[in-house]
Amino acid sequence: MSVDYNVIVILGLCILLIPIYYKGERFNRFWGITLFLISFLALFMRLRILHEYPLLAFYNQKTIIASIILVGVPGIILLGYSVFSEHFKTKRHNFAKLIFPYLFFGALQQIFFCWLFTDMFFYLQKNIFITYTASVIYFMVFHFGWPKKLYKFYPLLVAFALISVSVYLFLGNIFPQMMIHGLAGTCLFAVFSETDQIKRRLGRS
């Protein structure tokens, strides 16, 4: 199966989104709106070529339990650490406010990272180990702008990237990552950071 221009275009859009993501502080401003438009354009193009280029992973019944354990156990540990930390007492309201938006956007990000970038990168060069490395790096690039207070959690971010891509490429699942991504983001930004992501990204007072 020869690679057509759609794969290259979608992958190019994924790369283009990196500078746009960092340029757009707010999602309801020009660069933020551009980010969403390009993302959904890439997703639309991806869905149009599903027949020629199927999803590398969706739901694998044989490995779903192992996938849930691999992704879920670190997520539960982080949740427990967050809830029982001294910061949580004063951050409960912030946690409750962020949990549902983060679960939603975390799931969307996993769909974007895996079904667009990872899939298209694999179909472009057909090497799963190179695809694995590129996907981990791509995930990390989108998370370099963390507040300084969260720098100590970067090892956890690297671990999640490695596990998440492994579960997708080698175990054939995406659902566990979709849930834990948003949960982990809520723990980090709602409990251990003073940065209100809703205010920063949507400009709410």
Contacts in CASP RR format, 6 or more apart in sequence:
PFRMAT RR
TARGET T0000
AUTHOR 0000-0000-0000
METHOD contacts of the structure
MODEL  1
MSVDYNVIVILGLCILLIPIYYKGERFNRFWGITLFLISFLALFMRLRIL
HEYPLLAFYNQKTIIASIILVGVPGIILLGYSVFSEHFKTKRHNFAKLIF
PYLFFGALQQIFFCWLFTDMFFYLQKNIFITYTASVIYFMVFHFGWPKKL
YKFYPLLVAFALISVSVYLFLGNIFPQMMIHGLAGTCLFAVFSETDQIKR
RLGRS
1 52 0 8 1.000
3 123 0 8 1.000
3 124 0 8 1.000
4 49 0 8 1.000
4 52 0 8 1.000
6 45 0 8 1.000
6 48 0 8 1.000
6 49 0 8 1.000
7 49 0 8 1.000
7 53 0 8 1.000
7 120 0 8 1.000
7 123 0 8 1.000
7 124 0 8 1.000
8 124 0 8 1.000
9 45 0 8 1.000
10 42 0 8 1.000
10 45 0 8 1.000
10 46 0 8 1.000
10 116 0 8 1.000
10 120 0 8 1.000
11 117 0 8 1.000
11 120 0 8 1.000
11 121 0 8 1.000
11 124 0 8 1.000
13 38 0 8 1.000
13 41 0 8 1.000
13 42 0 8 1.000
13 45 0 8 1.000
13 116 0 8 1.000
14 42 0 8 1.000
14 112 0 8 1.000
14 116 0 8 1.000
14 117 0 8 1.000
14 120 0 8 1.000
14 138 0 8 1.000
16 38 0 8 1.000
17 35 0 8 1.000
17 38 0 8 1.000
17 39 0 8 1.000
17 42 0 8 1.000
18 141 0 8 1.000
18 142 0 8 1.000
20 31 0 8 1.000
20 32 0 8 1.000
20 34 0 8 1.000
20 35 0 8 1.000
20 38 0 8 1.000
21 35 0 8 1.000
21 142 0 8 1.000
22 145 0 8 1.000
23 31 0 8 1.000
24 30 0 8 1.000
24 31 0 8 1.000
24 32 0 8 1.000
24 35 0 8 1.000
25 31 0 8 1.000
25 200 0 8 1.000
25 201 0 8 1.000
26 32 0 8 1.000
26 200 0 8 1.000
26 201 0 8 1.000
26 202 0 8 1.000
26 203 0 8 1.000
27 33 0 8 1.000
27 35 0 8 1.000
27 36 0 8 1.000
27 201 0 8 1.000
27 202 0 8 1.000
28 202 0 8 1.000
28 203 0 8 1.000
39 112 0 8 1.000
42 112 0 8 1.000
42 116 0 8 1.000
43 111 0 8 1.000
43 112 0 8 1.000
43 115 0 8 1.000
43 116 0 8 1.000
46 115 0 8 1.000
46 116 0 8 1.000
46 119 0 8 1.000
46 120 0 8 1.000
53 119 0 8 1.000
53 120 0 8 1.000
53 123 0 8 1.000
55 115 0 8 1.000
55 119 0 8 1.000
56 114 0 8 1.000
56 118 0 8 1.000
56 119 0 8 1.000
56 122 0 8 1.000
56 168 0 8 1.000
56 169 0 8 1.000
56 172 0 8 1.000
57 114 0 8 1.000
57 168 0 8 1.000
57 169 0 8 1.000
57 171 0 8 1.000
57 172 0 8 1.000
57 173 0 8 1.000
57 174 0 8 1.000
58 172 0 8 1.000
58 173 0 8 1.000
58 174 0 8 1.000
59 172 0 8 1.000
59 173 0 8 1.000
59 174 0 8 1.000
59 175 0 8 1.000
60 67 0 8 1.000
60 171 0 8 1.000
60 172 0 8 1.000
60 173 0 8 1.000
63 171 0 8 1.000
63 172 0 8 1.000
63 173 0 8 1.000
64 173 0 8 1.000
64 175 0 8 1.000
64 176 0 8 1.000
66 171 0 8 1.000
67 167 0 8 1.000
67 171 0 8 1.000
67 172 0 8 1.000
67 173 0 8 1.000
67 175 0 8 1.000
67 176 0 8 1.000
68 176 0 8 1.000
70 163 0 8 1.000
70 166 0 8 1.000
70 167 0 8 1.000
70 171 0 8 1.000
70 176 0 8 1.000
71 160 0 8 1.000
71 163 0 8 1.000
71 164 0 8 1.000
71 167 0 8 1.000
71 176 0 8 1.000
71 177 0 8 1.000
71 180 0 8 1.000
72 176 0 8 1.000
72 180 0 8 1.000
74 156 0 8 1.000
74 159 0 8 1.000
74 160 0 8 1.000
74 163 0 8 1.000
74 180 0 8 1.000
75 180 0 8 1.000
75 183 0 8 1.000
75 184 0 8 1.000
78 156 0 8 1.000
78 183 0 8 1.000
78 184 0 8 1.000
78 187 0 8 1.000
78 188 0 8 1.000
79 183 0 8 1.000
79 187 0 8 1.000
81 187 0 8 1.000
82 88 0 8 1.000
82 95 0 8 1.000
82 187 0 8 1.000
82 188 0 8 1.000
82 191 0 8 1.000
82 192 0 8 1.000
85 191 0 8 1.000
85 192 0 8 1.000
87 191 0 8 1.000
87 192 0 8 1.000
88 95 0 8 1.000
88 191 0 8 1.000
91 190 0 8 1.000
91 191 0 8 1.000
94 190 0 8 1.000
94 191 0 8 1.000
94 196 0 8 1.000
95 186 0 8 1.000
95 187 0 8 1.000
95 190 0 8 1.000
95 191 0 8 1.000
97 190 0 8 1.000
97 198 0 8 1.000
98 185 0 8 1.000
98 186 0 8 1.000
98 189 0 8 1.000
98 190 0 8 1.000
98 197 0 8 1.000
98 198 0 8 1.000
99 183 0 8 1.000
99 186 0 8 1.000
99 190 0 8 1.000
101 198 0 8 1.000
102 182 0 8 1.000
102 183 0 8 1.000
102 185 0 8 1.000
102 186 0 8 1.000
102 189 0 8 1.000
102 197 0 8 1.000
103 179 0 8 1.000
103 182 0 8 1.000
103 183 0 8 1.000
103 186 0 8 1.000
105 182 0 8 1.000
106 178 0 8 1.000
106 181 0 8 1.000
106 182 0 8 1.000
106 185 0 8 1.000
107 178 0 8 1.000
107 179 0 8 1.000
107 181 0 8 1.000
107 182 0 8 1.000
109 142 0 8 1.000
109 181 0 8 1.000
110 164 0 8 1.000
110 174 0 8 1.000
110 177 0 8 1.000
110 178 0 8 1.000
110 181 0 8 1.000
111 174 0 8 1.000
111 178 0 8 1.000
113 135 0 8 1.000
113 138 0 8 1.000
113 139 0 8 1.000
113 142 0 8 1.000
114 135 0 8 1.000
114 165 0 8 1.000
114 168 0 8 1.000
114 174 0 8 1.000
114 177 0 8 1.000
115 174 0 8 1.000
117 134 0 8 1.000
117 135 0 8 1.000
117 138 0 8 1.000
118 131 0 8 1.000
118 135 0 8 1.000
118 165 0 8 1.000
118 168 0 8 1.000
118 169 0 8 1.000
121 131 0 8 1.000
121 134 0 8 1.000
121 135 0 8 1.000
122 128 0 8 1.000
122 131 0 8 1.000
125 131 0 8 1.000
128 169 0 8 1.000
131 169 0 8 1.000
132 165 0 8 1.000
132 166 0 8 1.000
132 169 0 8 1.000
135 165 0 8 1.000
135 168 0 8 1.000
135 169 0 8 1.000
136 161 0 8 1.000
136 162 0 8 1.000
136 165 0 8 1.000
139 161 0 8 1.000
139 164 0 8 1.000
139 165 0 8 1.000
140 157 0 8 1.000
140 158 0 8 1.000
140 161 0 8 1.000
143 157 0 8 1.000
146 153 0 8 1.000
146 154 0 8 1.000
146 157 0 8 1.000
147 193 0 8 1.000
147 194 0 8 1.000
147 195 0 8 1.000
149 192 0 8 1.000
149 193 0 8 1.000
149 194 0 8 1.000
150 188 0 8 1.000
150 189 0 8 1.000
150 192 0 8 1.000
150 193 0 8 1.000
153 188 0 8 1.000
153 192 0 8 1.000
156 184 0 8 1.000
160 180 0 8 1.000
160 181 0 8 1.000
160 184 0 8 1.000
164 177 0 8 1.000
164 181 0 8 1.000
167 173 0 8 1.000
167 174 0 8 1.000
167 176 0 8 1.000
167 177 0 8 1.000
168 174 0 8 1.000
168 177 0 8 1.000
189 195 0 8 1.000
189 197 0 8 1.000
198 204 0 8 1.000
199 205 0 8 1.000
END
